[in-house]
Amino acid sequence: MLCAVYKSSRKDETYLYVPGRDDFSKVPKALMQTFGLPIFLMIMPLKEGRKLARLEVAKLRDELNTKGYYLQLPPPQENLLKTHLIAQGGHNNDA
């Protein structure tokens, strides 16, 4: 199985995977508007044993087969204040 990978022109570290190059037919219009202009990165084979940084190949294949696309969002940003307070031996539920 092959998929095409695009990065968002509006959102850093946001990627859209679709089953074929320029095949956005299953991607909701509202998502495409938020995503912005898709910037083509590559065609990627999804074969067993392939390692991806923040995504399991099996999950990606499943999403492509069921929904027709997969949206990869950036990882959550670390809360530096909370980390600092914990390191100081305290805690703050508001951080």
Kinemage of the C-alpha trace (Angstrom):
@kinemage 1
@onewidth
@group {chain A} dominant
@subgroup {mainchain}
@vectorlist {calphas} color= white
{ca met a 1} P 0.000 0.000 0.000
{ca leu a 2} L 1.219 3.511 -0.840
{ca cys a 3} L 0.169 6.826 0.634
{ca ala a 4} L 0.924 10.454 -0.109
{ca val a 5} L 2.127 12.749 2.666
{ca tyr a 6} L 1.451 16.492 2.779
{ca lys a 7} L 2.387 19.151 5.292
{ca ser a 8} L 0.110 22.008 6.214
{ca ser a 9} L 0.820 25.504 4.950
{ca arg a 10} L -0.878 26.907 8.073
{ca lys a 11} L -0.022 24.629 10.995
{ca asp a 12} L 3.518 23.628 11.977
{ca glu a 13} L 4.178 19.900 12.376
{ca thr a 14} L 0.744 19.012 10.954
{ca tyr a 15} L 0.634 16.338 8.257
{ca leu a 16} L -2.086 14.806 6.127
{ca tyr a 17} L -1.794 11.265 4.763
{ca val a 18} L -4.030 10.231 1.857
{ca pro a 19} L -4.146 6.994 -0.176
{ca gly a 20} L -3.020 8.596 -3.450
{ca arg a 21} L -1.325 11.744 -4.626
{ca asp a 22} L -3.756 14.685 -4.631
{ca asp a 23} L -6.654 12.437 -3.557
{ca phe a 24} L -8.431 14.654 -1.010
{ca ser a 25} L -11.884 13.355 -1.942
{ca lys a 26} L -12.536 11.818 1.513
{ca val a 27} L -11.058 14.701 3.543
{ca pro a 28} L -13.784 16.946 5.018
{ca lys a 29} L -13.887 20.421 3.461
{ca ala a 30} L -13.697 22.092 6.888
{ca leu a 31} L -10.483 20.166 7.629
{ca met a 32} L -8.988 21.198 4.294
{ca gln a 33} L -9.803 24.851 5.012
{ca thr a 34} L -8.098 24.661 8.409
{ca phe a 35} L -5.173 22.662 7.013
{ca gly a 36} L -4.532 25.213 4.302
{ca leu a 37} L -2.710 24.517 1.057
{ca pro a 38} L -1.353 20.954 1.195
{ca ile a 39} L 2.372 20.927 0.427
{ca phe a 40} L 3.377 17.592 -1.127
{ca leu a 41} L 6.251 15.858 0.657
{ca met a 42} L 6.437 12.285 -0.641
{ca ile a 43} L 4.826 9.044 -1.685
{ca met a 44} L 5.516 6.468 1.008
{ca pro a 45} L 5.087 2.685 0.961
{ca leu a 46} L 3.304 1.309 4.034
{ca lys a 47} L 4.912 -2.081 4.412
{ca glu a 48} L 5.215 -4.208 7.515
{ca gly a 49} L 8.222 -3.412 9.656
{ca arg a 50} L 8.470 0.208 8.544
{ca lys a 51} L 9.097 2.598 11.438
{ca leu a 52} L 7.458 6.016 11.585
{ca ala a 53} L 8.369 8.684 14.137
{ca arg a 54} L 5.017 9.341 15.827
{ca leu a 55} L 2.701 6.851 14.223
{ca glu a 56} L 2.260 3.102 13.910
{ca val a 57} L 1.995 1.846 10.329
{ca ala a 58} L -0.929 -0.438 11.271
{ca lys a 59} L -2.920 2.537 12.620
{ca leu a 60} L -2.153 4.606 9.527
{ca arg a 61} L -3.259 1.787 7.210
{ca asp a 62} L -6.453 1.305 9.202
{ca glu a 63} L -7.304 5.033 9.085
{ca leu a 64} L -6.622 5.219 5.340
{ca asn a 65} L -8.826 2.163 4.724
{ca thr a 66} L -11.721 3.317 6.938
{ca lys a 67} L -11.713 7.127 6.686
{ca gly a 68} L -9.684 7.706 3.545
{ca tyr a 69} L -7.163 10.006 5.261
{ca tyr a 70} L -5.132 10.462 8.437
{ca leu a 71} L -4.335 13.780 10.112
{ca gln a 72} L -1.171 13.880 12.229
{ca leu a 73} L -1.121 16.743 14.720
{ca pro a 74} L 1.973 18.070 16.496
{ca pro a 75} L 2.815 16.638 19.905
{ca pro a 76} L 1.537 18.677 22.863
{ca gln a 77} L 3.908 21.350 24.081
{ca glu a 78} L 5.581 20.790 27.409
{ca asn a 79} L 4.232 22.940 30.248
{ca leu a 80} L 7.515 24.467 31.457
{ca leu a 81} L 5.963 26.117 34.523
{ca lys a 82} L 4.510 22.818 35.714
{ca thr a 83} L 7.830 21.045 35.095
{ca his a 84} L 9.687 23.716 37.056
{ca leu a 85} L 7.269 23.582 40.001
{ca ile a 86} L 7.506 19.799 40.198
{ca ala a 87} L 11.300 19.994 40.081
{ca gln a 88} L 11.180 22.453 42.991
{ca gly a 89} L 9.194 19.935 45.040
{ca gly a 90} L 5.896 21.765 44.790
{ca his a 91} L 2.878 21.378 42.620
{ca asn a 92} L 0.370 23.711 41.080
{ca asn a 93} L -2.915 22.379 39.769
{ca asp a 94} L -3.464 25.577 37.760
{ca ala a 95} L -0.286 25.217 35.694
